[in-house]
Amino acid sequence: LDMDLVVPLVSEWRIDRAKLLEAMDDEEAARVQWLLASELKLEPTQEIEVRLALAKSFLALGDKDEAAYHLTRVLDLDPKNAEARELMKLTDED
């Protein structure tokens, strides 16, 4: 079994599952899928999508430290990412 072929499929499956769960308003289950996806080898665009979703989820929970962690990773990959920059401002608010 060629894992280089399997991992991208699993990544896509996790991301699609997270989106579906979000659409069903099951934020907790979606967050689990986003977290599982974040542990896989992702393409940079996928990692940005996953980490932005995680940051939003953790901000909604009030966990600014965890949100900042994921936003920092997005900005490492894409320093000009406007959405990450705006969300990062929310992690600095008291």
GUBA-240298 format. One record per residue (C-alpha): residue in three letters; z, y negated, x negated. Coordinates in steps of 0.5 Angstrom, whole numbers, padded with zeros to 4 digits, always signed. Layout:
// residues N
alaZYX
...
***
This chain:
// residues 94
leu+0000+0000+0000
asp-0002-0007-0003
met+0004-0011-0002
asp-0001-0017-0004
leu-0004-0016+0003
val+0002-0014+0007
val+0006-0020+0005
pro+0001-0025+0008
leu+0001-0022+0015
val+0009-0021+0015
ser+0009-0029+0014
glu+0004-0030+0019
trp+0008-0026+0024
arg+0015-0029+0022
ile+0012-0036+0023
asp+0008-0034+0030
arg+0014-0031+0032
ala+0019-0037+0031
lys+0014-0041+0034
leu+0014-0037+0041
leu+0021-0037+0041
glu+0021-0044+0040
ala+0017-0045+0046
met+0021-0040+0050
asp+0027-0045+0048
asp+0031-0040+0044
glu+0032-0044+0038
glu+0037-0039+0035
ala+0033-0033+0035
ala+0027-0038+0033
arg+0032-0041+0027
val+0033-0033+0025
gln+0025-0032+0024
trp+0024-0039+0021
leu+0030-0037+0016
leu+0027-0030+0015
ala+0020-0033+0014
ser+0023-0038+0008
glu+0025-0032+0004
leu+0018-0029+0004
lys+0012-0031-0001
leu+0009-0037+0003
glu+0003-0041+0001
pro+0005-0048+0000
thr+0003-0051+0007
gln+0006-0045+0010
glu+0013-0046+0006
ile+0012-0054+0008
glu+0011-0052+0016
val+0017-0047+0015
arg+0022-0052+0012
leu+0020-0057+0016
ala+0022-0053+0022
leu+0029-0051+0019
ala+0030-0058+0017
lys+0029-0060+0025
ser+0033-0054+0027
phe+0039-0056+0023
leu+0039-0063+0024
ala+0040-0061+0032
leu+0046-0057+0030
gly+0049-0063+0026
asp+0048-0059+0019
lys+0045-0065+0015
asp+0047-0061+0009
glu+0043-0055+0010
ala+0037-0060+0013
ala+0037-0064+0007
tyr+0036-0057+0003
his+0030-0056+0006
leu+0027-0063+0006
thr+0028-0063-0001
arg+0024-0057-0002
val+0019-0060+0002
leu+0019-0066-0002
asp+0018-0062-0008
leu+0012-0059-0005
asp+0009-0065-0002
pro+0013-0072-0005
lys+0009-0076+0000
asn+0010-0072+0006
ala+0012-0077+0011
glu+0015-0073+0016
ala+0020-0070+0011
arg+0022-0077+0009
glu+0023-0080+0016
leu+0028-0073+0017
met+0031-0074+0010
lys+0033-0081+0013
leu+0037-0078+0018
thr+0041-0073+0013
asp+0044-0080+0010
glu+0046-0083+0017
asp+0054-0082+0018
***
